[in-house]
Amino acid sequence: MTDLRDIPLTTIDGTQTSLADFQDKVVLIVNVASRCGLSPQYEQLEELQKKYGDRGFAVLGFPSNQFLQELSSEDAIKEYCSTTWGVTFPMFEKVKLNGKSAHPLYAALKKTPDSAGKAGRVAWNFEKFLVTPDDSVHRFRPTMVPDDPAIVGVIEAGLPA
């Protein structure tokens, strides 16, 4: 299996990067969509970023139009996220989550089962994958809010004391 940290990523501004740039961080990877009923989760994601960012945590937002609820351009997505939700965490180019053309990051992440033991397709916008510095991956379904104690517990357990 490809190491998650080696998969090439492109930021929403076109910069090439990978999860290796976040090697020592606890990273919350979220597929986001501006026109989704769950988009108020942006606010909680930003709160987590502000609360834990200085301690080695990062939210990474991956816009996707796979469920037909994302804006058409990266510029429109950036504008929406910053003006509506005050997003400061890194955002990436639009990706496909499911199917043959799924981004390699999501092809790898989807192998992780959720708390009910189910792996496979991303069910909807705002599905969350939490990657800790020891490369363990935890999966949380879209309706679980970002500041749920189950998510916060894994974040805090992965951060330095």
N, C-alpha and C positions, 0 to 999 in steps of 0.2 A: 504494500500500500504506500502511496505517495505520502510523505510527511506533509501534514497540513501546512506547516510553516514554510514549505518550499513552493507552494502554489502561487504563481504570479497573480497579483491583484493590481487594479488600476483605480486610483482615487477619482472622485467626481471631477477633479481638476485635470485629470490626465496623467498624473504622476504614477510611475511604476513602483510597486512596493510588494511586500508579502507579510505574512504573519510573523516572519522572522524578526521584523522590525518591532514586534511586540513580545519578544521572547520571554522577558521576565515579568510580563503583565498577566493579570486576569482579564480576559477579553470576552465581552458579550457581543456576539454576532447576531444581528437582527435583520430580517428582510422587511423593509419598510415600504409603505405606500401612502402617498399624500391624501388620496381620496377615499381611504378606508375608514369605516366606523371605529376601528381600533387606533386611528392616528393620534388620539389624545395620549397614547402611551409614549409619544415623543417627549412629553413633559416629564414623565417619570424616568425615562432613559436619561434625559439631560440632568435630572436631579441626582441620579446615581453617578453620572460622570463627574458632577461637581463635588459630591460627597467623597468619592473614593479615588478620583483621578490622580491626586497628589500622592496616593499610597501605592500606585502601581496597577490601576484599573483603567480600562478603556472600553467604551461602547463603540462598535463599528457598525455603521448603517449601510445596508445594501439594498437600494431601491430595486423593486422588481415590478414589472407590469404583467406578470404571469396571470394575475387575477383581474386584470383590466381596471386597476384602480390607481395607477401611477400617472403622473404628469408626463408629457411627451419629451421634454428635454432636460438634460442635466442642469442647465441654468435655471429653469423653472423650479426644479426640485430643490436646488440650493436656496433659491429665493424664498420658497415656501417654508423650508425648514428653519431658516434663520429668522425670518420675519414673524412667522406664526408661533414657533416653539422656542426660538432662541438657541437652536442647536449649535453646540460648539464641538461635538465629538466628530471624528473622521467619518466622512461619507464617501461611498465608492460609486463607480459607474453602475448603470442599470445592469442587472444580471437575470438570467433565467435560472429557475430553481429546480424545476422538474423536467422530465423528458430527456430525449437524446442530446439536446443542446444545452443541458444544465451546465452552469459554471462548474469547473473542477472542484472548487471549494465546497459547493453545495452537494456535488456528487459524493464527496467524501463525508461531509457532515451528516447526510441523510442516513448513513449506516448506523448512526448512534440511536439507540432506543430511548424513548421517553420513560417517565416513571411507571407507566403501565406496561413497559416492555415492547412497545411498538416502534419500529424503525420505518424507513421508507419515505414516501413523498412528503414534501412540505405541504401542510394542510391548508394554510391561509397566510395572509400577511401577519407580520409581527411574531413569527415563530422565532424562538431564541435558542442559541447554542452558546454555552458558556465554556470557554477553553481556559484551563488553568496552566500555570507555568510548567507543571509536570506533564502537560499534554493530555490530561484527561478531559473528556468532552461530556457535558451534561446538556440534555435537551428539555426544553420547556415549550409547551404548546401555546398558540397565539393568544388564547383568552387569559392565560396566567399573566397578571400585571407584572411589570418589571421590578417593582419593589415588594413583591410577594416574599414572605419570610423564607421560602424554599430557595429562591434565587439569591437573596441577600446572604443567606447562610453559606452558600457555596462561594460567593464573592469574598466574604470576610474570612472564610477558612483558607482561601488561596492567597490572601494578602500577607505581606510581612507584618509582624506584630508591631 
